[in-house]
Amino acid sequence: MQKPHVGIIMDGNGRWAQRRGLPRTAGHVEGAKAVNEIVETAARAHVRVLTLYAFSSDNWRRPGAEVTALMGLLRRYLTTETRRCIEQSIRINFIGRRDRLTPSLVRAIEQSEQLTAGCAGMHLRIAVDYSAQHSILEAARLAGMETGVDAARFQELLDQVDHSGAAAGAVDLLIRTGAERRLSDFLLWQSAYAELYFADCMWPDFDAAGFHAALDYYHGRQRRFGQVMAEAAT
């Protein structure tokens, strides 16, 4: 089995904090710590691509103070973790819209992408101001200007819309924490045949053991892609 592309919907930071009588922003701080652990765990587990859903386009509806705190955490992550990613040969890439981010954050994103562009290990993609529906609509608009667009070309257009930088391919395993059972507008096209794994814990409590449990689940699946397995056909 080839190295997988793992997508994670990191859900439950705010609820984790509220259950402890803490402000929601405290949950996001703890969630950032979980990101560090999972990124390092995924790299050691030879994950090919790790795509983290950090901030959806719908998250702009949250209170302004919470959004500001989230964006500040993101900038601090880039400041402190880019060098570590270089040391571990992890390439960083951001997907999603950039026109609604502050110029300083866009510059930090672009700098991080440039500094890690030559890294040949795991590809870490962070989805910020991301909406799969928006990306599909924009790619469809571009596809309408061409002829003979097939699935492979449409994926290229999606990568172009999302600033993907390089083709990450289909999602093999999609993990969601927070006890919810929905995709929440995350990588809808790319997850057509993804194995779905739902963890009941909140994101700050998702650790290396939880990640390995999800990988074990994935490796135990028979991925038929609509075909009939040879042993079942005999």
C-alpha positions in Angstrom: 0.0 0.0 0.0 1.4 3.4 -1.0 2.1 6.2 1.4 -1.3 7.7 2.2 -2.7 11.2 1.9 -4.3 11.9 5.3 -6.8 14.7 5.8 -7.8 15.9 9.3 -10.8 18.0 10.4 -9.4 19.4 13.7 -12.7 19.9 15.6 -13.4 20.5 19.2 -11.0 23.2 20.5 -13.6 25.5 21.7 -15.7 22.8 23.4 -12.6 21.4 25.0 -12.0 24.7 26.7 -15.6 25.4 27.6 -15.9 22.1 29.4 -12.9 23.2 31.6 -14.3 26.6 32.3 -11.7 28.2 30.0 -12.1 30.8 27.2 -12.4 29.2 23.8 -9.1 30.7 22.8 -7.4 28.5 25.4 -8.6 25.5 23.4 -7.1 26.8 20.3 -3.7 27.2 22.1 -3.9 23.5 23.2 -5.0 22.6 19.7 -1.8 24.1 18.3 0.2 21.8 20.6 -1.7 18.8 19.2 -0.8 20.0 15.7 2.9 19.8 16.5 2.5 16.2 17.9 0.5 15.0 15.0 2.7 16.5 12.3 5.8 14.8 13.8 3.9 11.5 14.2 2.6 11.6 10.6 6.1 12.3 9.3 7.6 9.4 11.3 4.7 7.1 10.0 5.7 7.9 6.4 2.5 9.8 5.5 2.9 11.2 2.1 0.6 14.2 2.4 -1.1 15.6 5.6 -3.8 18.2 5.1 -5.1 19.9 8.2 -8.4 21.9 8.2 -7.4 24.9 10.3 -9.9 27.5 9.4 -13.0 27.2 7.1 -14.6 29.9 5.2 -17.6 29.6 7.5 -15.4 30.3 10.5 -15.4 34.0 9.6 -18.8 34.0 11.3 -17.2 33.4 14.7 -16.7 36.3 17.2 -14.0 38.8 16.0 -11.8 38.2 19.0 -11.7 34.5 18.4 -10.9 34.9 14.7 -8.1 37.4 15.6 -6.7 34.9 18.1 -6.7 32.1 15.6 -4.9 34.1 13.0 -2.3 35.1 15.6 -1.8 31.5 16.5 -1.3 30.7 12.8 1.4 33.4 12.4 3.2 32.2 15.6 3.1 28.6 14.2 4.8 29.7 11.0 7.4 31.7 13.0 8.3 28.8 15.3 7.7 25.7 13.2 9.0 26.5 9.7 12.6 26.0 10.8 11.6 22.6 12.4 9.9 21.6 9.2 13.0 22.4 7.2 15.1 20.2 9.6 12.6 17.3 9.1 12.3 17.9 5.4 8.6 18.7 5.6 7.2 20.9 2.9 4.6 23.5 4.0 1.8 24.6 1.7 -1.4 26.6 2.4 -4.6 25.9 0.5 -7.7 28.1 0.4 -8.4 31.7 -0.3 -5.8 34.4 0.4 -7.6 37.5 -0.6 -9.4 37.9 2.8 -6.2 37.3 4.9 -4.2 40.2 6.1 -1.2 41.2 4.0 1.2 40.4 6.8 -0.2 36.8 7.2 0.0 36.3 3.4 3.6 37.3 3.4 4.3 34.9 6.3 2.6 32.1 4.4 4.5 32.8 1.2 7.8 32.9 3.1 7.1 29.6 4.8 6.2 28.0 1.5 9.3 29.4 -0.2 11.7 28.3 2.6 10.3 24.7 2.6 9.8 24.4 -1.2 12.9 22.1 -1.5 11.9 19.7 1.3 11.3 16.2 -0.1 9.7 14.5 2.9 6.1 14.8 4.0 3.9 17.5 2.3 2.1 19.4 5.1 -0.9 21.3 3.7 -2.9 23.7 6.0 -6.3 24.7 4.9 -7.1 28.3 5.8 -10.2 30.2 4.6 -11.0 27.0 2.8 -14.3 25.9 1.3 -14.5 22.9 -1.0 -17.7 24.1 -2.6 -16.1 27.5 -3.4 -13.0 25.7 -4.9 -15.2 23.4 -7.0 -17.2 26.3 -8.3 -14.1 28.3 -9.2 -12.5 25.3 -10.9 -15.7 24.7 -12.8 -15.6 28.3 -14.0 -12.1 27.8 -15.3 -13.0 24.5 -16.8 -15.7 26.3 -18.8 -13.0 28.2 -20.7 -11.5 24.9 -21.9 -12.5 21.9 -23.9 -12.1 18.3 -23.1 -11.7 18.7 -19.4 -11.5 15.3 -17.7 -11.2 14.4 -14.0 -7.4 14.8 -14.0 -7.5 18.2 -15.6 -10.3 19.3 -13.2 -8.0 18.3 -10.3 -5.3 20.5 -11.7 -7.7 23.4 -11.9 -8.7 22.7 -8.2 -5.0 22.8 -7.3 -4.7 26.1 -9.1 -7.7 27.6 -7.3 -6.5 26.4 -3.9 -2.8 27.5 -4.3 -1.9 23.9 -3.8 1.6 24.3 -5.3 1.8 20.6 -6.1 -0.6 17.8 -6.8 -1.5 16.1 -3.5 -3.8 13.6 -5.1 -6.9 12.0 -3.6 -7.4 11.7 0.1 -6.9 8.2 1.4 -7.9 8.6 5.0 -10.1 11.4 6.4 -10.0 11.8 10.2 -12.4 14.0 12.1 -12.2 14.7 15.8 -14.9 16.3 18.0 -17.5 13.5 17.9 -19.2 14.9 14.8 -20.0 12.9 11.7 -19.8 15.2 8.8 -17.3 16.5 6.2 -18.0 20.2 6.8 -17.1 21.4 3.3 -13.6 19.8 3.4 -11.9 18.4 0.3 -15.2 17.1 -1.1 -13.8 16.2 -4.6 -10.6 14.7 -3.3 -12.4 12.6 -0.6 -14.6 10.7 -3.1 -13.1 7.4 -2.0 -11.5 8.3 1.3 -11.8 6.0 4.3 -13.6 7.9 7.0 -12.5 7.7 10.6 -14.3 9.6 13.4 -12.7 10.1 16.8 -15.0 11.0 19.7 -12.3 13.1 21.5 -11.8 16.8 21.1 -8.9 17.9 19.0 -6.6 18.9 21.9 -6.8 15.4 23.2 -6.0 13.7 19.9 -2.5 12.3 20.2 0.0 10.0 18.6 -1.8 6.9 19.8 -5.1 8.2 18.3 -3.4 8.9 15.0 -1.9 5.4 14.9 -5.3 3.9 15.7 -6.7 5.8 12.6 -3.8 4.5 10.5 -4.4 1.0 11.7 -8.0 1.3 10.7 -7.0 2.5 7.3 -4.5 -0.2 6.7 -7.1 -2.8 7.6 -9.6 -1.6 5.0 -10.1 -3.2 1.6 -10.1 -0.4 -0.9 -12.1 -1.7 -3.9 -12.9 1.6 -5.7 -16.1 -0.1 -7.1 -14.3 -3.3 -8.2 -14.9 -6.8 -6.9 -12.0 -8.3 -5.0 -10.5 -11.4 -6.6 -11.2 -13.7 -3.7 -14.9 -12.5 -3.6 -15.3 -13.2 -7.3 -14.2 -16.8 -7.1 
